[in-house]
Amino acid sequence: MVLFSENGFHNVSMQQIAKKAEFAIGTLYNFFDNKDDIYITIIRELTDKFHGALTRAIETGDCEVEKLRKYITVKNTVFRENLAVVRLYHRETIGTSFSIKAGLDDGIRVQYAQFMNCLAGVFEDGIRKKRFNKIAEPIYLAVAIDSLTNAILLGCLEDPENRSYPEDPDVLLNIFFKGLLDS
């Protein structure tokens, strides 16, 4: 992971990985077919970790707003705890597509879609309980808040000196819920 993060995927050889892992190269090939296989394994492990943590965050909480607060807070925590992998993935996939899911295999795409449906469920419950106005379909609201948090996190990744993720989740929720218009 460290080699990929420091040097980029294309600048690391299987020999370097074996040396860093203190394995003979043949032993490394017993576990992985190639460098791509190692990279995919790392990304899958990260997405499993993200998926589990974010799903647990939105499944707990007294109300829908609290679930969204936990989602924003946990997303920041998991992102920061795995910064090296996130940087690697971002560096290797930037410019490949306009899709947030660019470069993901089918299993990860399915996992992402499942999470987005769970997140949409939070908005659906809030609308049904009259806590939220139905300004859009719940899935659009889920995509919007996911995109907002991703944009802030990626901005922090690109310019950590001048940008930081708000510690208070209400900063992002206020952008999302209150917007810029003065009613």
VENKA-V753457 format. One line per field, one symbol per residue. phi: phi as a letter, one per 20 degrees, with the letter a starting at -180 (. if undefined). burial: I if it has 24 or more other C-alpha atoms within 12 Angstrom, else O. A space follows every 10 residues. Layout:
phi->???
burial->???
This chain:
phi->.fffffdngf dcdfffffff eldfgfffff ecfafgffff fffffffffg gffffffeed ofbfffffgf gfffffffgf fcgffffgff fedfnfaeef egnefgffff ffffffffff ffffffffem edfeeafgff ffffffffff ffffffffbf fdcbfffeff gfffffeemd fef
burial->IOIIIOOOIO OIOIOOIIOO OOOOOOOIOO OOOOIOOIII OIIIOIIOII IOIIIOIIIO OOOIIOIIII IIIIIIOIIO OIIIIIIIII IIOOOOOOOO OOIIOOOIOO IIOOIIIIII IIIIIIOOOO OOOOOOOIIO IIIIIIOIIO OIIIOOIOOO OOOOIOOOIO OIIOOIIOOO OOO
